[in-house]
Amino acid sequence: MAFIRRMQTAHSIIACSSRTVLFNKVHSSIRGSRTFVDNVSKQPQIKSISDLPGPVSLPVIASSWTFFVGARNEPLGKRMLLSQEKLVNKYGRIFRMQLPGITIVSIMDPVDVAKVLRAETKYPQRLQFPILRYYREKRQKIPGVFFADGPEWYKYRSVLSKRMLRPKEVADYASGFNEIITDFIHRLRTVREPSGSEKENEVRELDSELFKWSFESVAEMLFDKRFGCLEPEVNKEAQTFIKAVGDFLYNAIAVNFLPTWFYKIYETQQVKTFFSSLDTMYEYADLFIGRKINELEEQQTVQSRHEVQSRHSSEALSRHSPEVQSRHSPEAQSRHSPEVQSRHSSEAQSRHSSEAQSRHLSEATEGDKAGFFDFLLSSGKLTKDDLLASVIDVLFAGVDTTSNTMQWMLYMMAKNPDKQNILRHEVLSVLGDTTLATPTTLAQMPYLKAWVRETLRLYPVLSVIPRRPTEDLILSGYLIPGGTATIHFLTYYMGRDENVFEDAEAFKPERWLRRKDVTLTEAAEAFSSIPFGFGTRMCLGRRIAELELHLYWPESCSSLRFPIPLMRRTLSR
């Protein structure tokens, strides 16, 4: 043992001497070596993912216990935000936690977010909820664009993006959206509490009314028809679908706290409700699609009938003798009595009308000239099951995204009456006597767009955006091996990060305007507020949602004010 200790001591002395010799060589050969060596010594050592701080992982439930500690009477969504806040305060801007079967690394530094997003491949991966995979296997369903990955996701994306992300195509929905907005504002005036009552002008269940508006807008875009959600008697089918969307979203997080194998043994009531909501969404989406396909088939039948009639008429004319044809010449027709001329004119108009109708129906189902669903159907790239999955994704995402963001925009309106007046002034100065905006006039309303962006900074659509990198990444000094962890962007707390945004808790649309008196770091402008994600996996409904939100305010600002207290959901003329 003494020999071993002497050898270890000798080894340490040799190692120390070697480092001393090496240092002296570097010191003597490099001018300004003190600065060089100091900089090298200050470089942070790369740590492993296992070195990341984070909450304790327990058997079965892993780290999901953190969502249930404290604030037990609060809704689950709020509990999750409070839990995230505690974790951020305790562990900092990067930490690790375990959920059943999933390793999650949560980040909020814009530099780290940029690294993850810029390293994305052709098929960026998102977090796949095991419970959804279990449902699809059990019901034999396929995932849509929001929950698919790889080539399957790309197939959906390449088709849907042509009508949902191209600004020129999205602008075509403006007139339909404006019509729905007009009806929605009329409905708000109808359903609010009467003047003189205790709760004068209050709109009860405003969130439900906003869901109806969102559904009507997205459904009209998809199927080129109104669903009656804003009528005095609301469409029951639409109401059922909207309720299913609400049940799905309410239970989506909670059902992922336990591993899938547990639900295979015992389905809790929450899981049963979750599955039932998905069943309803599939059932009604299938119903809507079936009706639309039948409508298109009827149009095709009418078109074919007109084509046959037109062909028979042409063949009959070609068989006429020269004498018969001469009777139909202009000279002969000029000798006809007024009654005969009138009859020939009516026949010609009828024939022209039929040909025009046939041509219109043909154009209505041709590629880029078609309606949204017609376009999907004519693309030839999606099966009926693909269409079903896509329609469900677009409907549920569109309904929830826009309606929730609108609620927060109303809240900001009520809390900031001075800024509400600035917005109203901009809208009225651009629109003048009209109340309906267009994509052209919206381009002249920078404060309106800044208002939407600032609302989304404070209240993003998703409090977390997941990505699953396939390449090794170094985030804040920690090596995250590719394919081993899901990265969570903490968008809610990123937008409130005082390291990036000055006076981060304050509502200041001006921070997004190009003004010298408002400072915004380069990192913040690029990656600190990404409510719709970024890159090829950016939210597919972003352009649609922004258009709806931008179009709503010009008309509402002209006729409504949003006073405090908004918590009573009060609207006034």
Secondary structure, DSSP 8 states (H G I E B T S, - for coil): -HHHHHHHHHHHHHHHHHHHHHHHHHHHHSTTHHHHHHHHHHS---EEGGGS-----BTTTBTGGGGGSS-TTS-HHHHHHHHHHHHHHHH-SEEEEEETTEEEEEE--HHHHHHHHHT--SS------HHHHHHHHHHT----TTT--HHHHHHHHHHHHHHHT-HHHHHTTHHHHHHHHHHHHHHHHHHS--TTSTTTTB-TTHHHHHHHHHHHHHHHHHHSS---TTSSS--HHHHHHHHHHHHHHHHHTGGGSS-HHHHHH---HHHHHHHHHHHHHHHHHHHHHHHHHHHHHHHHHHHHHHHHHHHHHHHHHHTS-HHHHHHTSHHHHHTS-HHHHHHHHHHHHHHHHHHHHHHHHHHHTSGGGS-HHHHHHHTSS--HHHHHHHHHHHHHHHHHHHHHHHHHHHHHHHH-HHHHHHHHHHHHHHHTT-----HHHHTT-HHHHHHHHHHHHHS-S-S-EEE--SS-EEETTEEE-TTS-EEEE-HHHHTT-TTTSTTTTS--GGGGS--TTS---HHIIIII--TT--GGGS-TTHHHHHHHHHHHHHHHHHH-B--S-GGG-B-B-
